[in-house]
């Protein structure tokens, strides 16, 4: 069975416990993720719940996309994996990852990374993960993009505990940015803090790489954002 990566704050929510338990029972390994951008609300929430998050991560490790949070979690003794926000492209990057104490890390989602480049990376003992399927995130915005279009009904509920993801139109519906070539880029909103991730219109081009790469190079394959 595989892993499922979920935002760390889902693990802190009573509402999500049933899903996490269900998928754990089905044999998936559930891994909390510290996002690439953590300023303001995320930094505050991580700091406030640090011990709780460490306890959760103690089981299966934690994936971290933000350089600033690596040291604290490595020091706490949990297994830390580098997420795509670290943009690890080459052997030198993986050497730094190793020195920072990362056990595993995702190879950059940079779409220019070629098969040959990946084959030649020295991972320095860090287990490597490669995104091969799905649509990769192309941009993270601290901004509420849907709110700009009048599609955010969070309003003054922001600081209230009395709403769930189901109350928010940004979570019930699916929204896209459409460019002049008519390509659709999905917008995924963080229901907690309104920031947005924009997902590429195209399927990952690394899709057929694993066979050619050989199994000893890459430890994990990732299917990202549908
Ligand atoms: Zn909003």
Boltz pocket constraint, residues with backbone or C-beta under 6 A from the ligand:
constraints:
  - pocket:
      binder: B
      contacts: [[A, 144], [A, 146], [A, 147], [A, 152], [A, 153], [A, 154], [A, 193], [A, 194]]
      max_distance: 6.0
